[in-house]
Amino acid sequence: MADDPDYRAWVDGWCEGPIPGGESRKEVQKRAVDAFTEAAGEALQKPGPKEPLVFVTHGGVIMSVLSALAEPRRDYYDYSTPNLSGWHADCAYENGRIILTNVRKA
């Protein structure tokens, strides 16, 4: 892909616009946050003890979810995730929304 001019233009634009033939970072973030919020919200609202939740996904999805839901707020690129690694966070359901705190690298 290094020789694909459309791909290079996307990378050179800090991956902000839509990837050629795909979604923009904002579209990916909305989709990822909606899916994470639904899954985590269902788990947190069940009665009884809370079990750990594990999500296995791509780094861009991790960066999208953490930059949208982690407190305190940090930039998308602050959550850069090398291959085969991840993050831990405490997850709470407060005032109708998911909040992630105590976010730390795994």
Secondary structure, 3 states (H helix, E strand, C coil): CCCCHHHHHHHHCCCCCCCCCCCCHHHHHHHHHHHHHHHHHHHHHCCCCCCCCCCCCCHHHHHHHHHHHECCCCCHHHHCCCCCCCEEEEEEEECCEEEEEEEEEC
